[in-house]
Amino acid sequence: MLTTAERVSALIKEKGYKQRAIAEKAGFEPRDFSNLLNGRKTFKSEYICPICKALGITPNELFGFVDRK
């Protein structure tokens, strides 16, 4: 099972985004965002919404929950 940081990294690659652009859009300094994604900084719950917004996804999508209608 992937960590949240690994999921975010995978989505950045999958969507073809630049890590720096997502970092800035989510309100992080690029170095801090890199440290977060590489496990050198603790991933806090309050980071989820800004990162999801920057990626254009919902938290449910980040964690792999499928909307079943």
FENFEN-V166166 format. One record per pair of residues at least 6 apart in sequence whose C-alpha atoms are under 8 Angstrom apart, sorted by the first residue. I is the first residue (numbers start at 1). J is the second residue. D is the distance in whole Angstrom. If there is no record, write none. Layout:
i=I j=J d=D
i=I j=J d=D
This chain:
i=4 j=43 d=8
i=4 j=62 d=8
i=4 j=63 d=8
i=5 j=36 d=7
i=5 j=37 d=5
i=5 j=38 d=7
i=5 j=39 d=7
i=5 j=43 d=7
i=6 j=37 d=7
i=7 j=62 d=7
i=7 j=63 d=8
i=8 j=37 d=8
i=8 j=62 d=7
i=9 j=37 d=7
i=11 j=55 d=8
i=12 j=18 d=7
i=12 j=19 d=7
i=12 j=22 d=8
i=12 j=55 d=7
i=19 j=30 d=8
i=19 j=34 d=8
i=20 j=30 d=5
i=22 j=51 d=7
i=22 j=54 d=6
i=22 j=55 d=7
i=23 j=29 d=6
i=23 j=30 d=6
i=23 j=33 d=6
i=23 j=51 d=8
i=23 j=54 d=8
i=24 j=30 d=7
i=25 j=51 d=8
i=25 j=54 d=5
i=26 j=50 d=5
i=26 j=51 d=5
i=26 j=53 d=7
i=26 j=54 d=5
i=27 j=50 d=7
i=32 j=41 d=8
i=35 j=41 d=5
i=36 j=42 d=6
i=36 j=43 d=6
i=48 j=59 d=7
i=49 j=58 d=8
i=49 j=59 d=7
i=52 j=58 d=6
i=52 j=59 d=6
i=52 j=62 d=7
i=60 j=66 d=7
